[in-house]
Amino acid sequence: MAFLRDGRWLILAMVLALLAGAVAVAGSIARDQAAGDLRDGAMAALPLAAGTLTGEIEKQRLVPLVLARDDAVRAALRRAGKVEEPALDAKLRAIASDASASAIYVIDTAGIAISASNAGQPDSFVGIDYNFRHYFQEAMANGAASQYGLGTISGRPGLYLASRVDDGGKPLGVVVLKVELGGVEASWRASGFLVFVTDERGVVLATSQPDWRFRALAPLSAEDTAVAHERLQLTDAAFEPLPMRRGAGDGLATIEDSRKPRQFVEVVQDLPGAVPGWRLWLLTPADTALSSAANTARLTTLLGLLLTGLLTYALTRRQRARRLRQEALARMNAELESRVSTRTAELTRSNTALAGEITERENAEAKVRRLRDDLAQANRLSILGQIAAGVAHEINQPVAAIRTYAENAGRFLESGKTEPASGNLTSIVSMTERIGAITGTLRTFARRPGLAASPLPVREAIDGALSLLSGRIRDSGVTIVKPRGDTSPLVMASRIRLEQILVNLLQNALDAMKDRPDPRIEIDLAEHDDRVLISVRDNGPGLGPEAAGNLFMPFQTTKEKGLGLGLVISQEIAQELGGTLRFDADYAGGASFTIDLRRIE
């Protein structure tokens, strides 16, 4: 007996160990799945965070490129700082204001700033020697350069974008634009993610966590520290390591703070298009989601195993009761057979004694045989009835539960509560699996813009552009006339870049028709030989000869607050796509622009 008791305790201990192991495994699997879901969400948010940064940089990068070709800048550099440049200073100030740049300044070949957007202010750059700056040296050598560093006068960090000014192949100097990334960092903070950018040495530059700036992913060597000091123009920065401990290949990072460690899911993307060597890091808070998923999985697994154990126990007791009933029926059958045998013997003796009653004895024997058959049939029907009753009782409960869950799911769906309805439907699936187990049926189990040119239906780009401006079109009351017909020719283009041209043209048309009676914009689509012509026409006041002659010149605009670069950029994009953008001077009803692209079969 003691041995049996010890064996039961051993079995109980093994069951508890298996239960604990299953609960732990379920929690680990759920935690991994939750981390994967968070990683998918972070990967979806990563292009937006990267686009916010690269978009700001690319927008600002065009300004020094265009100014490097400006005649006023070249003329000032030819004078080499011999006179003050108030007109150029004012022009740079206006462009910096329109472009939201921190500063724009022009440096001669000696490294001296001869004109700046902040000329005449206490922190003016005019007369300052920038020969030591890497962006100046690299731009003079290579034609263009960029450098992130601390301002020598403002003391604020920013990205310096530089373009060399040439005159017939001879360098005249460098145009520099400084952009501070405070707006980008504010956008990152508003997203709810922890976002930061590191350079090739792992030093944090732009970040949504201000106290992380100029810290490093890992301790820097003496050589890297010296290079970082020189490149970032920081003389006293310690480049202390971030309070972040990265996981061993699981995509998780732990950040230590004054309260308790916090876990994040990290994703990383290189930014070669912004600045070589830069990498963008996006961290998603993961503590709550991971612990919630693990705890829910552990509880669900525990309840499921306990329910399975109870069902197993109930089925075992039912089988034992059935076996006892079968044994009782067997004893009854044996007793009945014994009685029948006794009666048969009596009849046999009576037959020997009463030869004259042979017929009666045969009838009695026939009755006995019929009785024996009836008893056997009754026995079989009794067993079948018990089995059917048991199966019906077992099926009745899940069927009733299925009906209850279905009714509740219907009510939840009517009220728009999809999550509880989904839970009820899941429970219905579980009940059907239980019925399948009882009846012995088989179970089944069923189970996440590139800019490259490609064949593009022109109407898709037109619809995309109109969708982007739908709010403004609706508010302005302008009537839009789309191309007639349903066909859409194909062109080799990037949808995003073609939409950019169309949006520029539509915005210009909307601006031109402000306060005009019966404003109307017509988009026409035509095909001539192997060319596709997309025309955007308005019934506004049109353009005079002087304005029409300077449309595609940088910084030439008829708008009060325009930068004068929209049509220049649109024309360059059209040329990159192998086409042209032109102003239709012979159109008399207002203003008309036509995009000419090559059609593909």
N, C-alpha and C positions, 0 to 999 in steps of 0.2 A: 504494500500500500504506500509506504514511504517512497518507493521507487517511482510509482505512478504519480504521486504528488510532485516529486522532483521533475518528472518528465513534463507534466502540465506546466510547471513554472518555466521550464526551459522553452517550451513552445510559445508561451505568453511573451517571454523576453524576446524571442526571435520575431514574433509578430510586431511587437512594439518597435524593435529596431528597424524592421522593414518599413513600418509606418513613418517613422522619423526620417528615414532615408528618402522615401518617396516625397514627403512634404518638402524636404530640403532641395531635392532635384527640381520639383515643380517651381519652387521659388526662384531657383537659379535660372531656369529656362524662361520664366516670365520676366525676370529682370533683364535677361539678354534681349528678349523680344521688345521690351519697352525701350531699351537703349537703341535698338535698331530703328524703332519708330521715331525716336528723337533725332537720330542721325539722319533719317530721311527728311525730316522737317528742316534740320539745319542745312542739309545739302540743297533743299529748295530755296532757303533764304540766302544762301551764300552768293549766288549770282546777283541778287538785288543789292547786297552790301558791296560787292565788288563793283557793280555797275555805278553805284553812287559815287565811289571814289574815282574810277577810271573816267566816268562821264565828266566829272568836274575837271580832272586833269586835261582830258582831250579838248574840252571846250576852251580852257585857258591856253593850251599849247598852240592853238591857231593864231592867237594875238601876236606873240613875238615873231612868228613866221611871216605874218602879213606885214608887220611893221618893218621887218628887215628889208622889204621891197619898197618901202615908202620913200618917195623922193625927198620929203622934208627931213626925214631921218638921215638920208645920205648927204644932203646938203649941210646939215649941222655937223656931221662927222668930218666932212671935208674941211670945215672951218676949224675943226680940232679944238673946240673950247676957247677960241680966241675972243668970242663975244658971248653974251648971255643969249639964251634961247627962250624968251617968254612965250612965243607962239607955239613952239614945240612942247614946252612945259604944259601949256593949257590943253593942247591936244592929247598929251599922255594922260593928264588928269581926267579929262572927259572919258577917254577910253577905259581907264582903270575904274571909273565910277560905273560905267555901263556894263563892264565885264565882271564887276564885283571882285576885282583883283586888289590885293593889298598894296602893291606898288608896281610901277613900270618905269624903267630908267634905261638910259643909253650910255654905253661906256666906249671910250675911244681905245685905240690900240695900245695905249700906255696903261690901261686899266683905270683911268679916271672917269667918273660919271660926269657927263657934260650937260645932261638934261634929265629931269625926273618928274613924276607925277606929284611929288610932294615938295617941289621947288618952292622956296620962299617960306617954308615952315621951319620950326625949330629943329625938327629931325630930318631936314632935307638931305638927300643923298648927293646933291651936286657938289663936285669937288672932292668927293671921297675916293680913295684909292682902293680898287677892288682887284688889283692884280693878283692878290694871294688866293682869291676864290677859285675853287676847282671848276665851277661852271664857266667862269671866264676863260680859263686856260683851255678847257676841253672844247668849248665852243669855238675859240680861235683856231684850234687845231683841226676839229672835226666838222665844224659847221653848226652843230647843235649839241646841247648838253642839258642835264638836269642834276640838281643837288638838293638834298634836304638838309637843312641846318638852322642854326640859331642866328637871328639877325644881329649884326654888329652894333646897330644903332637902336633898333626897336627892342631888342632882347626877346622877341617872340619867334618861335620856330615856324618854318614854312618851307614850301617846295619852290625852288628857283628854276625857272624854265628859260633857257637862253638860246638865241639864234644869232648867227654871225651875219653881219651886213657886208656885202661884197659890191664892188664897183668894177665891172669888167674883169673879174677874176682876182681883184686886189682886195684884201680884207680892209674894211674901214673901221670896224669896231663890233660891238655886241649889243643887242637889245635883250633886256632881262625883264621877266615878269615874275613877281613873287605872289604865290597864292597860299593863304593860310587855310588850313583844312578844318577850321572850327565848325563850319556848317555841316560838313560831312560827318564829323564826330557827333554833332548834335543829332543828326538823322540816325546814326547807329544807336545812340542812347535811347532814342524814342522807339526803336524796334524791339527793345526788351532783351536783346542779345548782348553778350560781351564781345566786342569786335576790336581788333587791333592789327596793325601792320608792322612787320619787322623787315629790317634790311638784311643783306647777305651775311652779316655777322650775328644776327639774332637780336639786334637792338630794337626796342619798341619805338616807333615814330608816331604815327597818328593812332589814336586810341579813344574808345568810349569811356575808358577808366583813366581820368587825368593823372592820377598818382602813379600810373604805370609807365608814363612817357620817359624815355631814355633809361629804362631798365632793360635787362637782357634775359633771354630764355635760359641761359646757362652762364656760369662764370666765364668771362673772357680772358684769353691769354694776354700777356703783357704786350705782345705785338698787335693783337686785335684791338686792345684798349687804346694803344697809341694811334692806330689808324682811325678808330672811331672818333677820338678826340679831334683829329685833324679834319676828317671829312665832315663832321657835324659842327665844327667850330665851337666845341665845348672843351674848356680847359680844366674844369674841376669836377666833371661828372664822374661818379664812381661806377656807373653801369651795374648796379646791384642786381642780383638774380631776382626774377619774379617769384612771388609766393605761390608758385604753381608746380605741382608734381604730376607729370604725365604718366599714364598707365603703360603697361607693357604690351602694346599692340591691340588693346581692347577699345581704343578710341575714347577713353575716359580720362579726364584730368581732374585733379583735386587741388583746390585753392585754399590755402591756409589763411585764416583771418583771426581777429581777436576773440571771436565767439566760438566757432567750431569749424572744422573743415567742411567745405562744400564741394559737391561733385558736379562736373559739367561734361557734356558730350562735345568733343572738339572736331572741327573739320577745317581743312587748310586748302588754300588755292594760291598758286603762283600768279603773279601779276606782271608778266613780261611786257604787256602792252602799255602799262602805266610807267613804271620805272624798273629797269633791269635789277634783279636781285630781290625785289620786294615780294613779300608773301602776306596773304590775308588770312587771319585766324578768326574763326567764329565759334564762340562757346555758348552752349545752351544749358541753362540750369536743369539738373537731372535728379536731385535728391528726392523731391516729392514724387515724381513719376515712377522712379525706380522702386522706392520703398512701397508705394501704393500697389504697384503691379505685383511685386514679390509677395506682399502680405495677402493680397486677394487670391493669388494662385495657391499659396500655402493653405489658406482657410478652405478654399474650394476643394483642394485635393484631400484635405483631412475629412471634410464632410462627405465627400464622395466615397472615400475608403471606408468610413464608418457605416455609411448606408449600404455599401456592398457587403460588409461584414454582417450587418443585421439581416440583409436578404439571404445571405448564405446560411446563416443560423436558422432562419425561418424555413428555408427549403429543406435543410437537413432534418429538422423536426417533422416536417410534413412527410418526408420520405420514410422516416422511422414509424410515424403513425400509420402510413399506408402499409408498411411491412407487417406491423402488428395486426392490422385488419386482415391482410391476406393470410396470415398464420391462423387467425381465428376462423376465417372461412374454410381453410383447409381442414381444421379440426372438425368443423360442422359437417363438411363433406364426408370425412372419414366416419363420423358417427352415423350419418345418414346411410352411407354405404354399408356400415355394419348392420344397421337395422334392416336394410333391404336384404342383405345376405341372410339374416336370421329369418326374415319373413319368407324368403325363397326356400330356405331349408324346411320351414314348416309346411309350405305349400308342397314341397317335394315329398315330404313324409305323408301328407294328406293324399297326394296323388297315388302313392304306393298303396295306401290303405283304401282309397276310394277310386278304384279304376273307372268306375262309372262316371266320375266327375272330371274326366279328362278335358272336356271342352271348357268347363269352368276354370280348371287349373291353368289351361293355356291362356284363357282370357285374363286370369289374375297375373300370369307371368307377363302378358302384353302390357297390362296396366303398370306393372312394376317397371318395365323397360321405358314406357312413356314417362313415368314419374322420374326415372333416373335422367332421361333426356331433358325434361323440364327443369329439373334441379340444376343440371349442368348449364342450361341456357340462362337460368335465373342468376346463377353465379357469375357467368360472363357479363350479363347486363348490369349486375351490381357493380362489378369492377369498372366497367366502362362508364357507368353513371358517376362513380366517385371521381374517376379521372376527369370526366367532362366538368363536373362541379368544381373541382380544384382549378382546372384551367380557366373556367369562366370566372371564378372568384379572383384569380390572379390578374386576368385581363381587365376585369371590371374596374379596378382601381385606376390603372393608367389611362383607360378610356375615359373615365370620369374626369381625371386630371387633364387630359388632352382637351376635353370640351371646355373645362373651366379656363385653361390657359388660352384657348382660341377665342373664347368670348372676351376675356380681358384684353388680349392683343387687339381685337377689333375695336374695343372702346378706346384703347391707347392710340391706335392709328387715327380714329375719328377726331381725337383731341390733339393730334400732331405730336404725340410723345413717342417718337420712334425708338428711343433707347429702351424703355420698359417693354415696348412691343417686341423688340428684338430679343430681349431676355425671355419673354414668354414663348416665342417661337423656338428658341434654343431648348427650353424645357420640353416643348412638344416633341422635338427631335429625340431628346433623351427618353421620353416615355415610349415612343415608337420603337426605339432600340430595345427597351425593356420587354415590350410585347414580342419583338422578334426573338429575344433570348428565350421566352417562355414557350413559344410555338416552334422553335427550332429552325426558323428561316435564316437564310444567309444575310449577313450585313454587308453594307458598302460604306465606303468613306470617300468623301470628296473634299476635296479641299476647296510688287510695285517700277536763242536765235543767232544759230550762227549767222555770221554776216557773209558767208561764202555765197557767190552767185550760183543760181540754179534756175531751171525753167520755171517761170512764174506767170500765172494768168494775171493780166493787167487789172482786171476788175477786182481781184482780191486786194491789190494794193490800194485801189481807189476806195473800196469799201472800208479798208482799214484806216485810211486817212480820215474819211468822213466820220468813222466811229470815234477816232481820237478827238475830233473837234465837234462832236454832236452837241455837247452842252453849250458851247459858245454859239454854234449855228442856231440852236433853238432860242437862246436868249436874244440874239441879234435880230431875229425875225427875217433872216435872209432866205430866199427861195433857192433851193439847190436843184438843178436839172442834171440828172445823171445821163450817161450815154444811152442811146436808144439801142434796142435789140438785146439778145441774150448771149451772143457769142463773146468770147474773151480771148484775144490773141495771146500767144506766149512770147515772152521776152526773157533773155538771159540776164537776170538781175537778182539782187538781194531785196527781199520784200521790205525789210526795215529801211534800207537806204532809199528805195524808190518812194516809200511812204514819207520819208523825211523831206524829199523834194516837194511832193504834193502838199504836205502840211504847210511848208513855207509859202507856197503859192496861194493856198487857200487862206492862210492868215493874212497875207498882204491884201488879198481881195476883200476880206472882211473888214480890215482896217480902212481901206479906201472907201467903203460904202457906209461908213458910220454917218448917221443922220441923213441918209439919202432916201428919197421916196421910192417905194417899190423896189428894194434891193434884190438883186438876182445874180446868181453865179451859175454858169453853165460849164459842165465838164464834157468835152467831146472826145470821142475815140475813133480814129480812122486808120486805115491800112493802105499804103502805097508801095507796091512791089514788095521788097523785103524789109520795109520800114513800118514801125508803129508810131503814130503821132497822138500824143495825149495833150489836149489843149484845155487850159483853165481860163475862162473869160468872165468878166464882170461888167456891169452897166454903171460903173462909177464914173468919176470925173476924168479918168484917163491920166496920161503922163505927157508933160510938155516935151519939146525937142531937147532941151538941155538936160532934164532929168532922164529922158530915155537914153541919151548918149552916155550917161555915167552909171547906168544901172548895175553893171557888173564890175565896177571899180570899188575897191575896198573902202569902207567908211563913208560911202556916198549914200545918203538916205534922205527921204522926204518926210520921215516920221520924226515927231518931236523927241522921242526917247529911243529911237532906233540906233543900233550899232553899225548898220551898213554892211553886215557880213552875210546875211541870209541868202541873198541871190548869188554871192560869190561862192559860198559853200555849196549851194545847190548846183551851180554850174560845174564845179569840180567833181561832185558826185556823179553827175550825168556823164562827164567825160570818162570817169573811172569805169562806168558801166558800158562804155563804148558808144555813147550817144552824145547828144547836145541838148542844151536848154537855150531857147532864144525868145526874144521879145518880138511880138508880131506888130510891127510899126504901122501896117496898113489896116489894122482893125480900128474901126471908127466908133464902135458902140461903147467903149470904155477902155479897159486894159486887157490884153490877151498874151499869155505865155504858152509855148509849146515845147514839150519834151519829145525828142526824136530818138527812138531806140530801134535796134535791129530786131526784127521778128525771127523767131525760130519755129521750125515745123514740129 
